[in-house]
Amino acid sequence: MKSIRLLCHRVFLPLCLALPLASCRQPETGADTLALYQEAARLGSQKRYQEALDRYDRALAADTLNGVSRAALEALSRKSRIEFLTGRYSGAFRTWDALRRHDGGKLPDSLHNAVALDTGRMYAELGMYGRAALVMATLKNPVAWQRFDRARLLFRAGKVGEALRIYEELAASEDAAVSMSGLSGILDCALTGKVAGLDTPDNLAGKIAVISGRVLKMEASPEVKIKALRIASRSLQQMETQRPNASYLLFRALAIAQQAGYPRLVAILQFESNNIIVRKPDTYRSVIEYFGQRNMPFAKVAALFMLGRCSELPPAERIEAYRLGLTACQHYGIPATAAEYVALEHQAAGELGDLLAAQGRYTELFDATALGGYLEQQRFMQTGISGFRLPAGHQAVQNEIIEQSRDISGLLQRKITMLEDGTGFVLAPIADKAIREKQGRLIALIAEAAKVDGSVPGRLQPQPLTLRTLQKSLRPGEALVRFLIRDSLSTSMLVSGREMQIVRAKVSGAEVTARFAALRQRLVSAGPNSEAALANDENRRWLTGALLQSMASRLEGYRRLIFVSRKAEPFHLLGQNSMLGRDRQVSWLVSEGEASIDSGVSPQGGILFFDATRPQKAAIYKLFHPADQVFLSFKPISEHEVSGMKTLMKQAVKSGSSGSEILKKAARNSGAPGSQAWLWLGSYGAE
């Protein structure tokens, strides 16, 4: 199995690298410059990477004044490897661009391909799958597995048709492992429902099962067999009827890894094969210990979460497993690009909440949900960091904060990619060291930025919120309402400066979702005088009874409500005697921790509207633009409506009114423009 090569970032390249070659004559490299190249190579081999990069920069500055020599191109390729190893993403991308501009066929194919593979992986680590696929397309004479990797990138970029064409070519290969992987890719495409004319998923699964026998018997390295079997298993796991076959393939891969003597792969495959059907707690306990000893934090976290799912265990052990896993995430944050791990974390946080609520441990329940919200905030920061801005004159600190944050996210994803690919672990210590150094540098940069903007630490390095801290921050007459809607249990939590109340209801999460969907549809089709009709809506009444119960009467005593939920629903329409949003200021948050970030910020700047089905987009925007007014819309709004609402709101903003105040004032003036807007608009942020 191929080891993962590396590359990364560094601010350098003088202006001369942007110049085209002056002539066809090959520039000569001076003796002093060659000596610098040799010293840089020596320092790189000694893992003195920063010193090596400094030497490369000095040598390249001298060697590219009159063009780019072959020695300079080869130095750039070696430099790019160091940038990959040390997680310098921006620098690596600049190096790749310089090589592409000046190569002209002088760089050997092997060197070009090495840099292209590393650069493609780096783009993928940042979630830039389309760019990664474009880089992979430049490979000279790519082998089948490199073409498979490119197809997988295209698929992740949403270019299913382009990915399918490559998968179909690979499926026709005489190599059984390549063919099975191609069929697995076709199955992935078929399951999206976006491509017409494909074989049925059941037939494709049958073909994979047939060819898997050839893979097991073929003359190939253990790494190739294991790779193909894992790829096929992942595709089959998407079909409930194929989970037994997916499990079988992983157990066969496990046997191959045991026979070949690959201990890390053995542990990974023990974990993966145990997940599908068996789910033995002892297996999870065993791999948790192994992953901890081998510095594989993300694998350990995933195993802890799966141990917590074992319903046959006593609640105390399940709670401890979930708590340990979430606490570990606090130190090894799961990046937004690792979708499967993020889903595991969400599920773990929700089930931990269920267990704590069932035992009446409500303070711990709040802490657990707040920790889950904190982890979500960290990902918001990673995802939207390019929007971070400091006042004019501080761009250097601003840009380095952006780069260091992005580098850390990419390196964290690299650690997860090692688990997914089952290779490259020899490079993990280098990635770990780079993460520690960048985290230290980021702390120093944020302290520097805080001198010109005191809100920066709270936005870029938030801390998990405690119940006591939240209660102290809430003003009189203000309450935070948290909804946790699960498969068969819904928990509603009210927190104010004077009380905390929990309401639990054994209701189907699917029914709650369906009722809210029907209520939103009623909003979309509502006429100009729809308040009375919505007040009598059957779904609204049912949701009020199911989610609020006795809490409804308590909420009537608060003049301002902050709804917190990962999925924004029209909670403001609930209520017994009248709808909660009718005479109150109402706003939404995805996580409790955002409340402390937004507090004290005076409204000014822009007014923006976001689809309420994607509240995370609003959260990310608000994180980096806290003074702007952000609204969630529970129905589609035309450009004409947007223009009218902005005109109305801009007048109120000039007087210092918050978004929720604007909607509340409009609601008081029956028949006036915007008087019904509170029904389908909600302010985002703690204000």
DOVOMAR-367594 format. One line per 4 residues: number of its first residue (from 1); for each residue x, y, z of C-alpha. Coordinates in steps of 0.05 Angstrom, whole numbers. Example, Ala and Ser with C-alpha at 12.3 -4.5 7.8 and 13.67 -1.06 7.14 Angstrom:
% DOVOMAR-367594
1	246,-90,156  273,-21,143
% end
This chain:
% DOVOMAR-367594
1	0,0,0  27,67,-19  52,110,37  24,180,39
5	73,232,14  69,301,43  73,374,24  50,441,53
9	52,518,62  102,575,66  102,648,48  158,660,0
13	172,662,-74  201,727,-97  171,766,-154  219,736,-203
17	184,668,-201  123,701,-231  165,722,-292  163,679,-355
21	227,647,-380  267,700,-416  292,652,-470  297,579,-490
25	368,577,-463  373,537,-398  394,585,-341  455,564,-303
29	457,556,-228  517,587,-192  562,549,-145  538,588,-83
33	466,573,-100  480,499,-111  514,498,-43  451,528,-12
37	408,475,-46  453,420,-18  451,450,51  375,455,47
41	370,382,27  415,362,85  374,402,135  310,372,107
45	337,301,116  352,319,188  280,343,198  304,414,210
49	248,437,165  245,511,180  319,519,168  314,479,104
53	258,524,78  298,586,94  356,560,52  310,541,-5
57	280,611,-5  349,644,-6  374,599,-62  311,606,-104
61	313,682,-98  382,681,-129  369,625,-179  307,654,-212
65	330,724,-230  340,707,-303  292,648,-310  281,582,-275
69	335,529,-282  325,454,-277  360,456,-210  310,508,-186
73	252,465,-208  279,405,-172  291,448,-110  219,471,-114
77	195,399,-115  237,383,-53  212,446,-20  141,427,-34
81	152,360,2  174,397,65  114,444,60  69,383,56
85	103,348,115  97,410,159  27,431,139  42,496,103
89	-17,495,56  -15,564,24  60,558,11  51,489,-20
93	-3,515,-67  42,573,-88  99,525,-100  54,481,-143
97	32,542,-183  104,563,-194  122,493,-219  63,492,-266
101	83,559,-296  156,544,-306  162,469,-314  158,467,-390
105	171,393,-390  239,400,-356  218,366,-291  220,289,-294
109	151,256,-294  166,222,-228  180,289,-193  119,322,-225
113	74,265,-203  102,266,-132  86,340,-124  18,332,-158
117	-2,275,-112  18,314,-50  -16,378,-74  -80,341,-92
121	-81,309,-23  -73,377,10  -131,407,-28  -173,346,-8
125	-152,355,65  -183,424,63  -247,398,32  -230,429,-36
129	-246,366,-75  -256,398,-142  -188,432,-140  -157,367,-116
133	-186,330,-176  -159,383,-224  -89,373,-195  -96,298,-200
137	-115,306,-274  -44,331,-288  -12,265,-269  32,235,-324
141	11,163,-341  -29,153,-276  -38,82,-250  -107,53,-237
145	-108,69,-163  -90,142,-177  -148,146,-226  -193,115,-173
149	-171,169,-124  -187,223,-175  -256,193,-187  -270,193,-113
153	-251,266,-109  -297,283,-167  -353,245,-132  -342,284,-67
157	-342,349,-108  -411,331,-133  -388,315,-203  -420,247,-203
161	-423,239,-279  -348,252,-288  -332,204,-230  -377,151,-261
165	-340,151,-327  -275,135,-291  -307,83,-247  -337,47,-308
169	-268,44,-341  -237,16,-277  -294,-35,-270  -274,-64,-337
173	-202,-76,-314  -172,-147,-315  -144,-133,-245  -198,-160,-198
177	-181,-111,-142  -186,-51,-188  -249,-78,-221  -284,-88,-153
181	-265,-18,-131  -293,10,-197  -358,-28,-185  -361,0,-115
185	-355,70,-143  -411,56,-193  -454,32,-134  -440,97,-97
189	-463,136,-159  -525,93,-167  -545,105,-94  -545,180,-105
193	-603,174,-153  -571,228,-196  -551,185,-256  -601,150,-301
197	-590,85,-338  -547,50,-285  -555,-21,-262  -596,-28,-199
201	-559,-24,-132  -579,-96,-116  -548,-121,-182  -485,-80,-171
205	-479,-108,-100  -485,-178,-129  -429,-165,-179  -385,-140,-122
209	-399,-203,-82  -380,-246,-141  -315,-211,-158  -294,-208,-84
213	-279,-283,-89  -229,-268,-145  -198,-213,-103  -186,-261,-45
217	-153,-312,-91  -111,-264,-134  -36,-258,-131  -28,-189,-101
221	2,-155,-41  -38,-157,24  -43,-81,22  -79,-82,-45
225	-128,-136,-24  -144,-101,41  -153,-34,6  -202,-64,-45
229	-242,-102,8  -249,-40,51  -272,2,-8  -324,-49,-27
233	-348,-57,45  -359,18,53  -402,20,-9  -443,-41,11
237	-455,-14,81  -500,40,52  -552,-15,37  -585,-46,97
241	-594,-113,60  -519,-115,43  -492,-104,113  -478,-178,124
245	-436,-180,60  -401,-116,80  -384,-147,148  -358,-210,114
249	-310,-170,70  -282,-134,130  -271,-198,169  -233,-227,109
253	-192,-163,105  -178,-171,180  -153,-242,169  -106,-218,114
257	-78,-162,159  -67,-211,216  -31,-260,171  12,-205,142
261	30,-177,210  2,-106,205  -17,-88,277  -47,-19,263
265	-89,-46,206  -110,-104,250  -136,-57,304  -171,-12,253
269	-204,-72,219  -225,-102,286  -260,-37,300  -292,-30,231
273	-315,-103,227  -345,-99,297  -386,-38,279  -431,-67,226
277	-469,-123,261  -434,-154,321  -416,-93,364  -381,-131,421
281	-362,-85,478  -298,-124,493  -273,-111,422  -284,-37,431
285	-249,-37,498  -189,-73,467  -180,-26,408  -191,35,453
289	-131,14,494  -90,1,431  -108,67,397  -90,104,460
293	-21,71,464  -7,86,390  -27,160,391  -88,150,346
297	-136,198,380  -191,200,327  -194,124,324  -198,122,400
301	-254,174,400  -294,135,349  -286,71,389  -308,106,453
305	-370,131,418  -386,61,392  -376,32,461  -426,82,488
309	-476,56,437  -475,-14,467  -544,-15,499  -530,-78,539
313	-479,-40,582  -500,-5,646  -517,69,637  -457,90,679
317	-407,57,632  -442,85,570  -442,155,600  -368,150,617
321	-351,126,546  -389,183,514  -360,234,563  -288,211,551
325	-299,214,475  -328,284,476  -275,309,523  -221,281,476
329	-255,319,419  -244,382,459  -169,372,451  -168,338,383
333	-224,375,348  -257,336,292  -252,380,229  -314,396,188
337	-286,357,129  -291,291,167  -366,283,157  -371,211,184
341	-334,230,248  -376,292,257  -439,250,251  -412,202,304
345	-398,260,350  -469,288,341  -499,221,355  -456,211,417
349	-474,280,445  -548,266,434  -547,197,466  -506,223,525
353	-560,275,535  -614,222,533  -578,180,586  -566,240,632
357	-638,265,625  -665,196,641  -628,197,707  -649,269,723
361	-577,294,720  -597,360,690  -536,402,706  -492,349,673
365	-542,348,615  -531,422,604  -456,414,608  -458,358,557
369	-501,397,508  -457,458,518  -395,417,503  -427,392,439
373	-443,464,420  -372,485,435  -345,431,387  -394,456,334
377	-369,528,345  -298,504,333  -318,476,266  -355,540,249
381	-290,577,261  -251,529,217  -302,531,161  -309,607,159
385	-239,630,179  -227,661,111  -279,714,130  -239,736,192
389	-221,809,190  -181,858,234  -181,934,227  -139,965,172
393	-65,963,186  -66,894,218  -71,851,156  -6,813,171
397	-33,786,236  -101,774,205  -74,734,147  -28,692,190
401	-86,675,236  -125,652,175  -67,611,149  -49,578,216
405	-122,561,229  -130,530,161  -65,492,168  -87,461,234
409	-154,439,203  -118,407,144  -69,370,189  -125,344,233
413	-159,317,171  -94,285,150  -94,245,215  -164,220,199
417	-145,205,126  -90,160,152  -143,118,188  -189,117,127
421	-133,96,80  -99,51,130  -30,78,113  18,136,124
425	24,127,199  99,136,197  86,209,182  37,220,240
429	91,245,289  111,300,240  38,321,233  29,320,309
433	91,364,318  67,413,265  -2,417,298  28,433,366
437	73,487,337  17,519,298  -30,518,357  22,553,399
441	34,605,345  -41,615,338  -49,629,412  4,683,407
445	-28,714,345  -97,716,377  -67,751,437  -37,802,390
449	-103,811,353  -140,821,419  -102,886,428  -140,917,370
453	-205,876,375  -224,849,444  -277,802,415  -225,760,377
457	-208,710,433  -282,696,446  -295,684,373  -233,644,354
461	-218,609,420  -284,600,456  -289,560,520  -344,509,537
465	-401,545,570  -423,526,641  -493,532,668  -470,582,721
469	-436,626,669  -497,626,624  -545,643,680  -501,701,701
473	-500,728,629  -575,725,618  -611,790,633  -676,795,674
477	-736,774,632  -691,735,584  -692,659,576  -654,609,533
481	-695,550,508  -657,489,483  -692,434,442  -661,365,435
485	-704,324,387  -683,251,383  -710,187,352  -759,170,407
489	-747,223,460  -750,299,459  -720,342,513  -737,416,522
493	-693,458,569  -708,527,596  -651,567,628  -656,637,657
497	-621,676,711  -670,648,763  -687,578,741  -674,517,699
501	-731,472,677  -729,407,637  -788,375,600  -781,306,569
505	-831,274,521  -832,204,492  -851,224,422  -825,201,355
509	-771,246,328  -796,229,258  -866,254,277  -838,318,307
513	-799,330,243  -860,316,200  -904,362,242  -853,419,236
517	-848,407,161  -924,413,155  -923,477,197  -868,507,153
521	-909,489,91  -968,525,122  -923,586,131  -901,583,58
525	-973,583,33  -1000,632,85  -1036,694,61  -1027,766,85
529	-1072,756,146  -1050,687,168  -1038,696,243  -1107,670,263
533	-1103,611,217  -1034,592,244  -1058,599,316  -1110,545,303
537	-1063,500,263  -1067,428,287  -992,415,280  -974,477,320
541	-1020,455,376  -993,385,376  -920,408,378  -936,456,435
545	-965,400,476  -910,350,459  -848,395,467  -867,447,518
549	-921,416,563  -917,452,630  -860,497,606  -908,536,561
553	-939,575,618  -870,591,647  -846,619,581  -902,669,580
557	-868,706,637  -807,722,594  -803,781,546  -744,755,506
561	-730,683,484  -667,653,453  -682,587,418  -622,539,413
565	-623,480,366  -578,450,313  -639,448,268  -677,513,267
569	-752,503,269  -809,554,277  -808,547,353  -833,618,359
573	-901,595,334  -911,548,393  -949,570,455  -1014,555,491
577	-1052,621,499  -1015,657,444  -956,644,400  -890,656,436
581	-863,703,382  -925,748,381  -906,797,435  -834,777,452
585	-765,788,424  -743,723,394  -676,699,366  -642,634,347
589	-574,602,360  -544,535,339  -504,530,404  -507,560,473
593	-436,586,470  -454,636,415  -494,675,467  -430,700,501
597	-398,719,434  -455,763,410  -472,797,476  -453,870,480
601	-446,880,405  -484,941,379  -525,928,316  -496,963,254
605	-472,945,185  -508,899,138  -575,863,139  -575,792,112
609	-626,736,105  -610,661,108  -653,600,95  -676,572,162
613	-662,502,138  -587,519,139  -576,556,205  -503,536,206
617	-490,585,149  -521,640,190  -479,619,250  -414,621,211
621	-430,689,181  -450,718,249  -386,691,281  -344,735,235
625	-393,793,227  -423,801,297  -448,872,285  -489,854,224
629	-564,838,230  -576,766,209  -645,736,199  -671,665,187
633	-728,659,138  -776,601,145  -804,611,75  -773,631,9
637	-772,707,0  -767,745,-65  -717,799,-81  -774,850,-77
641	-792,826,-7  -719,827,14  -711,898,-11  -774,920,26
645	-753,887,91  -683,917,87  -712,986,78  -757,977,138
649	-702,949,181  -648,999,163  -691,1054,192  -697,1016,257
653	-623,998,259  -605,1072,258  -641,1079,324  -600,1022,354
657	-655,969,352  -636,896,348  -665,848,297  -715,817,346
661	-736,887,369  -749,907,297  -795,848,286  -831,859,352
665	-844,933,337  -870,915,267  -918,864,297  -951,918,340
669	-972,958,279  -1026,915,249  -1032,927,174  -966,964,170
673	-911,939,124  -875,881,157  -928,871,211  -933,797,194
677	-858,786,183  -848,758,253  -887,696,232  -835,674,181
681	-773,714,200  -729,704,260  -668,742,284  -603,701,289
685	-555,716,347  -558,732,420  -559,807,406
% end
